[in-house]
Structure formats: structure tokens, C-alpha cells
């Protein structure tokens, strides 16, 4: 459990991770979906001309984020599926992750599991893989101590 807290203290805020991802030219695509954080799902869109997180279908599936500067420049910043969802939440001052102290459960919407090493820290806290609740459409990371959960929420919100 101490390892989980140690990892959480070493992780950078999400904003620092995303700031380090270089812009690249926007790619052509056959179809696109935009992440709707309120509904925690991808929605089909005609184009990628507004800021947000996108799943673009080219010869493969590509995930990216576009902010107003990207729209103006014709650029995007790539990421994996989890990262772009949390990046989008950060840009919109919203949160995809929560914590229930009585049950020591960190949770996220199904389909928006914690990104990268943030997820590893939550799993290290208990040694258990996250569980999926299809009915409530959430992923639960159980037995996560408040200090670890608080740190992860702070990192993903800044």
C-alpha cells in the first residue's frame, strides 16, 4: 500500500503530461466520434471542427484531442483512448473520477478507466484489478486508501 502512495506522489499532474504531447497535422479520416463526458460515451460526428476528444477512423482507429488553437492551426494532439477522455474532462473543468470513503472505492465511468500509471497506482493500493459494474456503468477500484485516492483525483484534475 505504501508503494501505491509513493507512485501517486511521483506522478505528474495530467496537465503536465498533456502539455508535453506535441501538436501534429490533423489527419484525414473516414468517420469520427467525439467523446461526451457527461454521458461517458463516444458520439458520432460529421467532422472534428470543435474542441474536444476524438476517435478518428482512418486505416486504423486514432485518438486525439483538439483545443481552439488546434482548430485554428489544423492540428491535433494524439493520445490513447483513456488519456484523451481525461484530457477532455480537464479542459472542461469536469471530473470523471470519484471516491466513496465509506467503502474506500475509487470509481470511474465504464469506458473511462483511469489512464496510464494513474490506474496502476489505484491497483497497487489493493492488489486487486478494477471491477466492472455493467448495471451502474462504472469501474470500481476497491480498497484504495483516502490519501491515494485524493492524490489521484488531484492529479487528474490539474
Buried (B, 14 or more C-beta within 10 A) or exposed (E): BEEBBEBBEEBEBBBEBBEEBEBEEBEEBEEBBBBBBEEBBBEEBEEBEEBBBBBBEEEEEBBBBBBEEBBEEEBBBBBEBBBBBBBBBBBEEEBBBEBEEEEBBBBBBBBBBBBBBBBBBBBBBBEBEBEEEEEEBBBBBBBBBEBBBBBBBEBBBE
